[in-house]
Amino acid sequence: MQTSPLNLLVYAPDKKSLIDFSSISEISSPLKFRNFSIKYVSNGCEEYTVNGNKYSVTNGQYLLANHSAEGAVEIDSRVPVRGICIDLSHDLLSEVTASYRRPDTFHPDPALDKFFTGNDFLENKYASDETILGQYLKKIDKEFTTGQLSAGEFTNEFYFNIAENIIADHIPVYRQLQNIPSVKSVTRKDLLRRINSGKAYLDANYLNTIDVNDAAVYCCLSEYHFYRLFRKVFGITPYQYVIRKRLDYAKNKLLIDHVAISEVALLAGFSDVSAFSKSFRKQFGYAPSSLNGSFLS
C-alpha cells in the first residue's frame, strides 16, 4: 500500500484486484487494461482513447472497459485531477457472474461471462447519477475525501459489491446486444453505440418538433435501419418512445405543477387537447382531467 494526502493504492487480498485513488496534474501514457477496469473522475477531466474511440471523462463520470481494450490516457490541468481507478480480476467477475444467473453453481454462464470478459463488452462512458455502480462510486469518493474510509475496508466483499453493481447495470445492455443481428461483435457494439446515441438525441429533443429521421441522421443510420434496430433493442418504436416521454412529462406537469390540461398539451408537443387526451388515456388508462380536476380549457 502507498499513501499520500490524496493518493491511495490498495490491492485486494488475492493481489489480483485493486483500487487506486489518484491526484494528477499531467500525464500522457499508453493504456493497457489489465483486468475489468473502472476509471472514475471525482474532479477535473481525463481524456481517454479506447479501441479508437475518444472519451472526455469529467466530474461524476466514469469509463468502463475490460482487458480486451487498449488505448491511451491524457491529463493536462493547472490543478490536480482527482480520480478513482478500480481493477476487477477476471476470476472474481466470473464468479459473481455465475452466481447471478445460477446461485447453486460455481460455473459461469458462458455467454454472459464472455460478454463481460471478452470482445463483446461495450466499453463506454457513464454518468454516475444514472447507474447503480455510479451511485456507489460517488459514495466511495465522498467517504474517501472525508476520511471515512481506511485501507482495511477494501476486502473481497468490497469487490464483490462492485461486480454486482456492474452486472446489474449491464444485463440490459447484454440483452440489447443479443437483439442486434450482426455477424461481427465489433459491428454489434458499434450499432448499439449508435442506437444509444439516437436515443439520447430523442431524450434531449422529445418536446421539440422532431422527426424520427432527425435522430437517424444524428446517429448516422438510415431511417428504416434506425427504426428497426431501435425496436429490436428497446422493444418499442422511436415514435412510440417519443410519445411515451411526452406523456410522462405531461403527467408530471399535471400532478406536480397543476398546469391546465390545455397548456400541458401544448407544452408536451401535441397538436391539440383532443389528441393529447386520447393518447394520455391510451397510455395510462384514465383521462388527464382525473389528475387535477382541470377542465379542458
C-alpha positions in Angstrom: 0.0 0.0 0.0 1.2 3.5 -0.9 -0.4 6.6 0.7 -0.3 10.4 0.5 -3.0 13.0 1.4 -4.8 12.5 -1.9 -3.4 9.2 -3.2 -4.0 5.7 -2.0 -3.3 2.4 -3.7 -4.7 -0.8 -2.2 -4.6 -4.4 -3.5 -7.2 -7.0 -2.8 -6.2 -9.9 -0.5 -5.6 -12.0 -3.6 -3.5 -9.2 -5.2 -5.5 -9.5 -8.4 -7.9 -6.6 -7.9 -7.1 -3.1 -6.8 -8.4 0.4 -6.1 -6.3 3.4 -6.8 -7.2 6.9 -5.6 -5.1 9.4 -7.5 -4.5 13.2 -7.8 -2.6 14.0 -11.1 -2.0 17.3 -13.0 -0.3 15.9 -16.0 0.1 12.6 -17.8 0.3 11.2 -21.3 0.7 7.5 -21.5 -0.4 4.4 -23.4 -3.0 2.4 -21.5 -3.3 -1.4 -21.4 -6.3 -2.6 -19.4 -5.1 -5.5 -17.3 -8.5 -6.5 -15.9 -12.0 -5.2 -16.0 -11.4 -1.5 -15.3 -13.4 1.4 -13.9 -12.0 4.9 -14.4 -14.0 7.4 -12.3 -13.3 11.1 -12.2 -14.0 13.0 -9.0 -12.9 16.4 -10.1 -11.4 17.6 -13.4 -11.1 15.9 -16.8 -9.3 12.8 -18.0 -9.0 12.2 -21.8 -9.1 8.6 -22.9 -8.8 6.8 -26.2 -10.1 3.3 -26.0 -10.1 1.0 -29.1 -10.1 4.0 -31.3 -12.9 5.8 -29.5 -12.3 9.1 -27.7 -13.9 9.8 -24.3 -13.6 13.0 -22.2 -14.4 11.8 -18.7 -15.3 14.7 -16.3 -16.7 15.3 -12.8 -19.0 12.4 -11.8 -18.5 10.4 -14.9 -16.7 7.0 -15.3 -15.4 4.8 -18.1 -15.7 1.0 -18.2 -13.6 -1.3 -20.3 -12.3 -4.9 -20.0 -8.9 -6.5 -20.6 -9.5 -6.7 -24.4 -9.4 -2.9 -24.6 -6.3 -0.7 -25.2 -5.6 2.9 -25.8 -4.2 6.0 -24.0 -4.9 8.5 -21.3 -4.0 12.2 -21.1 -4.4 14.7 -18.3 -3.2 18.3 -18.7 -4.6 20.5 -15.9 -3.5 23.5 -13.8 -4.9 21.9 -10.8 -4.7 18.2 -9.9 -7.4 15.9 -11.4 -8.8 13.5 -8.8 -9.9 10.1 -9.8 -10.6 6.5 -8.7 -9.4 3.5 -10.7 -10.7 0.1 -9.8 -9.5 -3.1 -11.4 -11.5 -6.3 -11.0 -9.9 -9.6 -11.7 -11.3 -11.9 -14.4 -11.8 -14.7 -11.8 -13.7 -12.6 -9.4 -16.1 -11.1 -12.0 -16.7 -14.6 -13.5 -17.5 -15.9 -10.0 -20.1 -13.2 -9.4 -21.5 -13.6 -12.9 -22.0 -17.3 -12.3 -24.0 -16.7 -9.1 -26.0 -14.0 -10.7 -27.6 -16.5 -13.2 -27.4 -19.7 -11.1 -26.9 -19.2 -7.3 -26.5 -23.0 -7.0 -23.4 -23.3 -9.2 -19.8 -22.1 -9.4 -19.7 -22.4 -13.1 -20.2 -19.2 -15.1 -22.8 -18.8 -17.8 -20.6 -19.0 -20.9 -22.5 -16.3 -22.9 -22.8 -13.8 -20.0 -19.2 -14.4 -18.9 -17.9 -13.9 -22.4 -19.9 -10.6 -22.6 -18.0 -9.1 -19.6 -14.6 -10.6 -20.2 -14.4 -10.9 -24.0 -14.6 -8.7 -27.0 -18.4 -8.3 -26.8 -18.2 -5.9 -23.9 -19.2 -2.4 -24.9 -16.6 0.0 -23.4 -18.3 3.3 -22.7 -18.6 6.4 -20.6 -21.4 6.7 -18.0 -22.9 9.4 -15.7 -22.8 8.3 -12.1 -26.3 9.7 -11.4 -27.7 7.3 -13.9 -26.3 3.9 -12.8 -26.2 1.7 -9.7 -22.4 1.5 -9.9 -22.2 5.3 -10.4 -24.1 5.9 -7.2 -21.8 3.6 -5.3 -18.7 5.2 -6.8 -20.0 8.6 -5.6 -20.4 7.2 -2.1 -16.9 5.8 -2.1 -15.5 9.1 -3.3 -17.3 11.1 -0.6 -16.2 8.7 2.1 -12.6 8.8 1.0 -12.4 12.6 0.7 -13.9 13.0 4.2 -11.6 10.4 5.8 -14.3 7.8 6.5 -12.5 5.1 4.5 -9.5 3.1 5.6 -7.4 0.7 3.6 -8.6 -2.3 5.6 -12.2 -1.8 4.3 -11.2 -2.9 0.7 -11.8 -6.6 1.3 -13.1 -9.1 -1.2 -16.6 -8.2 -0.1 -15.9 -4.7 -1.5 -15.0 -6.0 -4.9 -18.0 -8.5 -4.9 -20.2 -5.5 -4.3 -18.6 -3.6 -7.2 -19.0 -6.6 -9.5 -22.7 -7.0 -8.5 -23.4 -3.4 -9.4 -21.6 -3.7 -12.8 -23.7 -6.8 -13.7 -27.0 -5.2 -12.5 -26.3 -2.2 -14.8 -25.2 -4.2 -17.8 -27.7 -7.1 -18.0 -30.0 -4.8 -20.1 -27.0 -3.9 -22.3 -26.2 -7.6 -22.7 -29.7 -8.3 -23.8 -29.7 -5.3 -26.2 -26.6 -6.6 -27.9 -28.1 -10.0 -28.3 -31.1 -8.4 -30.1 -28.9 -6.8 -32.8 -28.4 -9.1 -35.8 -24.8 -8.9 -36.8 -22.1 -11.4 -37.5 -19.2 -9.4 -36.0 -19.0 -8.4 -32.3 -17.4 -5.1 -33.3 -20.3 -4.3 -35.6 -22.9 -5.1 -32.9 -21.1 -2.8 -30.5 -20.9 0.0 -33.0 -24.6 -0.4 -33.8 -25.6 -0.3 -30.2 -23.5 2.7 -29.6 -25.2 4.5 -32.5 -28.7 3.4 -31.3 -28.0 4.7 -27.8 -26.7 7.9 -29.4 -30.0 8.3 -31.3 -32.0 7.5 -28.1 -30.0 10.3 -26.3 -31.0 12.6 -29.1 -34.7 11.8 -28.6 -34.3 12.2 -24.9 -32.8 15.7 -25.4 -35.4 16.8 -28.0 -38.6 15.0 -27.4 -40.5 18.2 -26.5 -39.4 19.9 -29.8 -40.9 19.4 -33.2 -38.7 16.5 -34.4 -38.9 13.7 -36.9 -37.6 10.2 -36.3 -35.3 10.7 -39.3 -33.6 13.6 -37.3 -32.4 11.0 -34.8 -31.4 8.6 -37.5 -29.3 11.2 -39.2 -27.8 12.2 -35.9 -26.5 8.6 -35.3 -25.6 8.0 -39.0 -28.2 5.4 -39.8 -30.9 5.3 -42.4 -34.4 6.0 -41.0 -35.5 2.4 -41.5 -32.3 0.9 -40.1 -32.7 3.1 -37.0 -36.4 2.2 -36.7 -35.7 -1.5 -37.0 -32.8 -1.7 -34.6 -34.4 0.7 -32.1 -37.4 -1.6 -31.9 -35.3 -4.7 -31.6 -33.2 -3.2 -28.8 -35.8 -1.4 -26.7 -39.0 -3.3 -27.7 -40.7 -0.1 -28.8 -40.5 2.1 -31.9 -38.8 5.5 -31.8 -42.1 7.3 -32.4 -43.8 5.4 -29.6 -40.8 6.2 -27.3 -41.2 9.9 -28.0 -44.9 9.8 -27.3 -44.3 7.9 -24.1 -41.7 10.5 -23.0 -44.1 13.3 -23.8 -46.9 11.7 -21.9 -44.7 11.1 -18.8 -43.7 14.7 -18.9 -47.3 15.8 -19.2 -48.3 13.6 -16.3 -45.7 15.1 -14.0 -46.8 18.6 -15.0 -50.4 17.8 -14.1 -49.5 16.0 -10.8 -46.8 18.3 -9.5 -47.2 21.7 -11.2 -51.0 21.6 -11.6 -50.8 23.1 -15.0 -54.1 23.4 -17.0 -54.6 20.5 -19.4 -54.8 22.8 -22.5 -51.4 24.2 -21.6 -49.9 20.9 -20.8 -51.0 19.5 -24.2 -49.1 22.3 -26.0 -46.0 22.0 -23.7 -45.8 18.3 -24.4 -45.8 18.8 -28.1 -49.3 17.7 -29.0 -51.3 19.5 -31.7 -54.4 19.9 -29.7 -56.1 18.8 -26.4 -58.2 16.1 -28.1 -55.1 14.3 -29.5 -53.4 14.7 -26.1 -56.3 13.3 -24.1 -56.7 10.3 -26.4 -53.0 9.4 -26.2 -53.0 10.0 -22.4 -56.0 7.7 -21.8 -54.5 5.0 -24.1 -51.2 5.2 -22.2 -52.4 5.4 -18.6 -55.9 4.1 -18.7 -57.6 7.2 -17.4 -58.3 10.8 -18.6 -55.8 13.6 -17.8 -58.6 15.6 -16.1 -58.8 13.0 -13.3 -55.3 14.1 -12.1 -56.0 17.7 -11.2 -59.7 18.2 -11.8 -59.0 20.6 -14.6 -61.4 21.4 -17.4 -60.1 21.0 -21.0 -59.8 24.8 -21.3 
